[in-house]
Amino acid sequence: MKVFNTRSIIFKTAIIYVFLTILNVSIFVLMVFENQLDLIAENAILNSQHTGSSLKYRIDNILNMEKDLTSVHVNKIIKEAGSLGINNITLYNENGKVFVNIINSKIVDKEVADLSDLKMINMAITKQSFEDKLFYHSVNRKERSITLYIPFGYSKSEIGVASIVLKMKDIDRQMSYLYRQCFLIGLLVTIIHVLFAVFISKIILLPLRKLNEATQMISQGNLNVRVPITGYDEIGQLASSFNEMGVALQRMRDEAKGANPLTGLPGNLVIAKYIDKCLVSQKPICVLYCDLDNFKAYNDKYGFTKGDEALLYTRDCLVEAGKHKGGNDIFIGHEGGDDFVVVIGYQFWQEYTKALIMNFDRNIYQFYNSTDARNGYIESVNRKGEAQRFPLMSISVAAVTNMQRAFRRHAEIVAVAAEVKKYVKSMDGSCYAIDRRSGPVSPTQLIDPDMVNRARRSMRQ
């Protein structure tokens, strides 16, 4: 057997699930990372507003919107910026001309603003004019810095812009925390996916594999294999149906060999030969055809496995009843389904039948749940597909003897037994009747009704 079968549903499902897991973890972690990174930037921006507002206030005090931007005023602005801890500052006019460029507290030559800076200058002036914003900011995540563009007025109608660069404080610690947070979230999502995969594998994929392996074994002729799956879901029901199919196949194969697969009792061929042998020897016998009432309804509700247990119980009752008849020879056979045949000496048949019914009725309740046993019936579907209440299982015994009739072969006994059985099964509960005809008369007239009534009274006692 291959370790990895690329055509199996388990392998395909695993590949798809791994891909979806990686995709989900990546998307989830990326969303968290971007969201938290934005929060860190927003926090840094909020922290920088105080510095920007203070510098804006001091520049306005120095220039008072009327003074020209001279070197004296520039030096005062640079000094005030230094007192606020600002080491990088550039002063522009609205056209991008550079008045002064300070980087790390040192003057660096720069005459005109870059295109990117010129765009930011225009944005800052626009936001001040139309949105009444004190300044415009730009975040450089790579450099971990924030650049503020602060508009100010001078020479009555001129507008300048002070560009200052502020470092995002404590960013390393916050980024380290963010990385740990994303790692833990990714790990948690992965664990959840793994647990869900194990759960799906346990309730669906592994049972399907067991069913597949069992199917292969049955196809190779091993009909005794069973799938150890229990439950009330679709997989459990499928396994139960599979096991019942195995039982049915085993039964059919054994029946084809001439023996009943379930009870181990002789089958049809052996039963027929034994009865024919007794008839040829003219041995006085009584053939008892035993049939379970309401067995199909029980099977439909409780399943074939419980039905087989009821059949085994019936076999045991048949064997146990034979212990009360004095040790004479008794032949017990199983025609199939819920039909059993007993061949016994004529003088013992009634004693045996009473013991059989008493044993059967005494413990049949064990095969029902407490509700059905208490109600005395089960609810199932009849042959027409209609809901119906069926009484608990009982046993009907149709007896045929060769004391009054000279039967030539077992087929004649079977025909008479079918007539007697029809009459017995019309009665409620477990009961028995014997055919006492001696000639070709209607069976409904010659079945002894007194015998049936006496049998029922004896059962009540």
C-alpha positions in Angstrom: 0.0 0.0 0.0 1.4 3.4 -1.0 2.1 5.9 1.8 0.9 8.7 -0.4 -1.8 8.0 -2.9 -2.1 11.1 -4.9 -5.5 10.0 -6.2 -7.1 9.4 -2.8 -9.6 11.9 -1.4 -7.5 12.2 1.8 -4.5 13.4 -0.2 -6.5 15.8 -2.3 -8.4 17.2 0.8 -5.1 17.6 2.6 -3.5 19.6 -0.2 -6.6 21.9 -0.5 -6.7 22.3 3.3 -3.0 23.1 3.6 -3.4 25.7 0.8 -6.4 27.3 2.5 -4.7 27.3 5.9 -1.7 29.1 4.5 -3.9 31.6 2.7 -6.1 32.2 5.7 -3.2 32.6 8.1 -1.4 35.0 5.7 -4.4 37.1 5.1 -5.3 37.3 8.7 -1.8 38.1 9.9 -1.4 40.7 7.1 -4.6 42.4 8.1 -3.6 42.5 11.7 -0.1 43.7 10.9 -1.3 46.5 8.6 -4.0 47.5 11.1 -1.6 47.6 14.0 1.1 49.4 12.0 -1.4 52.1 11.1 -2.3 52.4 14.8 1.4 52.8 15.7 1.8 55.5 13.0 -1.4 57.2 14.2 0.0 57.1 17.8 3.3 58.6 16.6 1.4 61.3 14.7 -0.7 62.2 17.8 2.5 62.4 19.8 4.1 64.7 17.2 1.1 67.1 17.1 2.2 68.8 20.3 5.7 69.5 18.9 4.2 70.7 15.6 1.7 73.0 17.3 4.4 74.4 19.6 6.6 75.2 16.7 3.7 76.8 14.7 2.9 79.0 17.7 6.5 80.2 18.1 7.0 80.9 14.4 3.8 83.0 14.4 5.0 84.9 17.4 8.4 85.6 15.7 7.0 86.8 12.4 3.6 88.0 13.5 2.5 87.5 9.8 3.8 90.9 8.9 7.6 90.8 9.2 9.9 89.8 6.4 11.7 86.4 6.7 15.2 87.7 7.3 18.2 85.8 8.5 17.6 87.1 12.0 14.1 85.6 12.0 15.4 82.4 10.5 18.0 82.1 13.3 15.3 82.6 15.9 13.1 79.9 14.3 16.1 77.5 14.2 16.8 78.3 17.9 13.1 77.7 18.9 13.1 74.4 16.9 16.3 73.3 18.7 14.7 74.0 22.1 11.8 71.7 21.0 14.3 68.9 20.2 14.0 69.4 16.4 17.3 68.7 14.6 16.0 68.5 11.1 14.2 71.6 9.7 13.8 73.2 6.4 12.1 76.6 5.6 10.5 77.0 2.2 8.5 79.8 0.6 5.3 78.7 -1.2 7.2 78.3 -4.5 9.7 75.9 -3.0 12.6 78.2 -2.5 14.7 77.2 0.4 15.5 79.7 3.1 17.5 77.4 5.3 18.1 73.6 5.5 19.2 72.1 8.8 20.0 68.4 9.0 21.1 67.0 12.3 21.6 70.5 13.6 23.9 71.4 10.7 23.3 73.7 7.7 23.2 71.9 4.4 23.1 73.7 1.1 19.8 73.4 -0.7 18.2 76.1 -2.9 15.0 74.6 -4.3 12.6 72.0 -2.9 12.5 68.5 -4.6 9.3 67.6 -6.5 8.1 65.4 -3.7 8.7 68.2 -1.2 7.1 70.8 -3.5 4.0 68.5 -3.6 3.9 68.3 0.2 4.3 72.1 0.5 1.2 72.6 -1.8 -0.7 70.0 0.2 0.1 71.8 3.5 -1.0 75.2 2.1 -4.2 73.7 0.6 -5.2 72.0 3.8 -4.6 75.1 5.8 -6.7 77.2 3.4 -9.6 74.8 2.8 -9.6 72.5 5.8 -8.1 74.8 8.5 -5.4 72.2 9.3 -2.3 73.4 11.3 0.0 71.2 9.3 0.2 68.3 6.9 2.2 65.1 7.7 3.9 62.4 5.8 5.0 59.0 7.4 8.2 57.3 6.3 7.8 53.7 7.7 11.2 52.6 6.4 13.0 55.5 8.0 10.6 55.3 11.0 10.0 59.1 10.9 7.3 61.6 10.4 7.7 64.8 8.4 5.5 67.7 9.3 4.8 70.6 6.8 3.7 73.6 8.8 2.5 76.7 6.9 3.1 80.1 8.3 2.5 83.7 7.2 5.1 86.5 6.7 5.4 89.9 4.9 1.6 90.3 5.2 0.6 88.2 2.2 3.5 85.7 1.8 3.2 82.0 2.9 6.1 79.9 4.0 6.3 76.3 5.1 8.5 74.8 7.8 9.4 71.1 7.1 10.5 69.3 10.3 11.4 65.6 10.6 10.5 63.8 13.9 11.6 60.3 14.8 8.8 57.9 15.9 9.8 57.3 19.4 9.7 53.8 20.9 9.0 52.4 17.5 11.4 49.4 17.9 9.7 48.2 21.0 6.3 48.6 19.4 7.4 46.8 16.2 8.9 44.0 18.3 5.6 43.7 20.1 3.7 43.7 16.8 5.9 40.9 15.4 5.3 38.8 18.5 1.6 39.5 18.3 1.4 38.5 14.6 3.4 35.4 15.3 1.1 34.3 18.2 -2.0 35.1 16.1 -0.6 33.1 13.2 0.2 30.2 15.5 -3.2 30.3 17.1 -5.0 30.3 13.7 -2.7 27.4 12.5 -3.5 25.4 15.7 -7.2 25.9 15.2 -6.9 24.8 11.6 -4.9 21.7 12.6 -7.5 20.8 15.3 -10.3 21.2 12.8 -8.4 19.1 10.3 -8.0 16.4 12.9 -11.7 16.6 13.7 -12.7 16.3 10.0 -10.2 13.5 9.5 -11.6 11.6 12.5 -15.3 11.9 11.7 -15.1 11.7 7.8 -11.8 10.8 6.2 -10.7 8.0 8.4 -14.1 6.3 8.5 -14.2 6.5 4.7 -10.8 4.8 4.6 -12.0 2.1 6.9 -15.1 1.5 4.7 -12.9 1.4 1.7 -10.5 -1.2 3.3 -13.5 -3.3 4.4 -15.0 -3.1 0.9 -11.7 -4.4 -0.6 -11.6 -7.3 1.9 -15.2 -8.2 1.1 -14.4 -8.1 -2.6 -11.6 -10.6 -1.9 -14.1 -13.0 -0.2 -13.7 -12.1 3.5 -17.3 -11.6 4.4 -16.7 -11.7 8.2 -15.1 -8.2 8.1 -17.0 -5.5 10.1 -16.4 -1.8 10.2 -16.0 -0.6 13.9 -17.8 2.7 13.5 -20.7 3.7 15.7 -22.8 6.8 15.7 -26.0 8.3 14.5 -24.7 10.5 11.7 -24.6 9.6 8.0 -21.2 7.9 8.4 -22.4 5.8 11.3 -25.6 4.8 9.4 -23.5 4.0 6.3 -21.2 1.7 8.5 -24.2 0.1 10.0 -25.7 -0.6 6.6 -22.3 -1.9 5.4 -22.1 -4.3 8.3 -25.6 -5.5 7.7 -24.7 -6.0 4.1 -21.8 -8.2 5.1 -24.1 -10.3 7.4 -26.6 -10.7 4.5 -23.8 -11.7 2.1 -22.4 -14.2 4.6 -25.9 -15.6 5.2 -26.5 -16.0 1.5 -23.2 -17.7 0.9 -23.7 -20.1 3.8 -27.3 -20.8 2.7 -26.0 -21.7 -0.7 -23.8 -24.3 1.1 -26.9 -25.9 2.7 -26.5 -24.6 6.2 -28.0 -21.6 7.9 -25.2 -19.1 8.4 -26.6 -17.4 11.5 -27.9 -20.2 13.8 -25.7 -23.0 12.5 -28.8 -25.2 12.3 -29.5 -27.5 9.3 -30.9 -25.8 6.3 -33.7 -26.6 3.8 -32.0 -29.6 2.1 -31.1 -31.3 5.4 -34.6 -30.6 6.8 -36.3 -32.1 3.7 -34.1 -35.2 3.8 -34.7 -35.8 7.5 -38.5 -35.6 7.2 -38.5 -37.8 4.1 -36.4 -40.3 6.0 -38.9 -40.3 8.9 -41.9 -40.7 6.5 -40.2 -43.7 4.8 -39.6 -45.4 8.1 -43.2 -44.6 9.1 -42.0 -43.2 12.4 -44.8 -41.3 14.2 -43.6 -37.8 14.2 -45.0 -34.3 14.6 -43.4 -31.5 12.5 -43.6 -28.1 14.1 -43.3 -25.1 11.9 -42.3 -22.1 14.1 -42.7 -18.6 12.8 -42.0 -15.2 14.6 -44.9 -12.7 14.5 -44.1 -9.1 13.8 -40.4 -9.9 13.1 -40.2 -7.7 9.9 -41.5 -4.7 11.8 -38.9 -5.3 14.5 -36.1 -5.7 11.9 -37.2 -2.4 10.2 -36.9 -0.5 13.4 -34.0 -2.1 15.2 -31.9 -3.3 12.3 -30.6 -6.6 11.0 -28.0 -6.9 13.8 -30.7 -6.9 16.5 -32.9 -9.0 14.3 -30.1 -11.6 14.2 -29.9 -11.6 18.0 -33.7 -12.3 18.2 -33.2 -15.2 15.8 -30.4 -16.6 17.9 -32.6 -16.2 21.0 -35.4 -18.2 19.2 -32.8 -20.9 18.4 -31.8 -21.1 22.1 -35.5 -21.3 23.1 -36.0 -24.2 20.7 -33.0 -26.0 22.1 -33.9 -25.3 25.8 -37.5 -26.6 25.3 -36.1 -29.9 24.2 -34.6 -30.5 27.6 -38.1 -30.8 29.1 -39.4 -33.7 26.9 -37.5 -36.6 28.4 -34.3 -36.7 26.4 -35.9 -38.1 23.2 -34.4 -37.2 19.9 -35.4 -33.9 18.5 -34.4 -32.5 15.1 -34.2 -28.6 14.9 -33.7 -26.9 11.6 -33.7 -23.3 10.3 -35.3 -22.8 6.9 -34.2 -19.2 6.8 -35.3 -15.8 8.1 -37.7 -16.3 11.0 -38.9 -19.8 10.0 -37.7 -22.8 12.1 -38.7 -26.4 11.9 -38.8 -29.0 14.7 -39.3 -32.7 14.2 -40.3 -34.5 17.4 -42.0 -37.7 18.4 -45.8 -37.3 18.4 -46.3 -38.1 22.1 -44.0 -35.1 23.1 -45.0 -32.4 20.7 -47.5 -30.5 23.0 -45.3 -30.6 26.0 -42.4 -29.3 23.9 -44.5 -26.5 22.3 -45.7 -25.2 25.7 -42.2 -25.1 27.0 -41.0 -23.3 23.9 -43.7 -20.6 24.1 -43.2 -20.1 27.8 -39.4 -19.7 27.3 -39.9 -17.3 24.4 -42.5 -15.0 25.9 -40.6 -14.8 29.3 -37.5 -13.0 28.0 -38.5 -11.4 24.6 -38.7 -8.0 26.3 -34.9 -7.8 26.5 -34.8 -7.0 22.8 -36.8 -3.8 23.1 -36.0 -0.5 24.6 -37.7 0.5 27.8 -40.4 2.6 26.1 -41.4 -0.1 23.6 -41.3 -2.8 26.2 -43.5 -0.8 28.5 -46.0 0.1 25.7 -46.2 -3.4 24.5 -45.8 -2.3 20.8 -43.5 -0.6 18.4 -44.2 2.0 15.8 -43.0 1.1 12.3 -44.1 1.1 8.6 -46.1 -1.7 7.1 -45.7 -3.2 3.6 -47.8 -0.4 2.1 -45.5 2.2 3.5 -48.0 3.3 6.2 -47.2 4.0 9.8 -48.6 1.3 12.1 -48.3 -0.1 15.6 -47.0 -3.6 15.8 -47.2 -5.8 19.0 -44.1 -7.2 20.5 -42.7 -10.3 18.8 -44.5 -13.6 19.5 -44.1 -17.1 18.2 -46.7 -19.1 16.2 -46.4 -22.9 16.0 -48.2 -24.9 13.3 -48.1 -28.7 14.0 -48.5 -31.4 11.4 -48.4 -35.1 12.2 -48.5 -38.3 10.2 -50.7 -40.1 12.8 -53.9 -39.4 10.9 -52.5 -39.0 7.4 -50.0 -41.0 5.4 -47.8 -38.3 4.0 -45.6 -39.5 1.2 -43.0 -36.7 1.1 -42.1 -33.6 3.1 -43.6 -31.3 0.4 -47.0 -32.5 1.4 -46.3 -31.7 5.0 -45.1 -28.2 4.0 -48.3 -27.5 2.1 -50.5 -28.5 5.1 -48.3 -26.6 7.5 -48.8 -23.4 5.5 -52.5 -23.7 5.9 -52.2 -24.3 9.7 -49.7 -21.5 10.0 -52.1 -19.0 8.4 -54.8 -19.9 10.9 -52.4 -19.7 13.9 -51.0 -16.3 12.9 -54.5 -14.9 12.8 -54.5 -15.3 16.6 -53.0 -12.7 18.9 -49.8 -13.5 20.8 -47.9 -16.7 21.0 -50.1 -19.8 20.3 -50.1 -23.2 18.5 -52.4 -25.5 16.7 -52.3 -28.9 15.1 -53.8 -30.3 12.0 -56.0 -33.3 12.8 -57.5 -34.0 9.3 -57.7 -37.5 7.9 -59.0 -36.7 4.5 -59.3 -34.0 1.8 -61.3 -31.5 3.8 -61.0 -27.7 4.0 -58.2 -26.9 6.5 -60.2 -24.1 8.2 -62.8 -26.6 9.2 -60.5 -29.3 10.4 -58.0 -27.3 12.4 -59.0 -28.1 16.0 -60.2 -24.7 17.5 -60.5 -26.3 20.9 -56.9 -27.2 20.8 -56.0 -23.6 20.1 -58.2 -22.3 22.9 -56.7 -24.9 25.4 -53.2 -23.9 24.3 -54.0 -20.2 24.9 -55.4 -20.9 28.4 -52.4 -23.0 29.3 -50.1 -20.1 28.2 -52.0 -17.7 30.5 -51.5 -20.1 33.4 
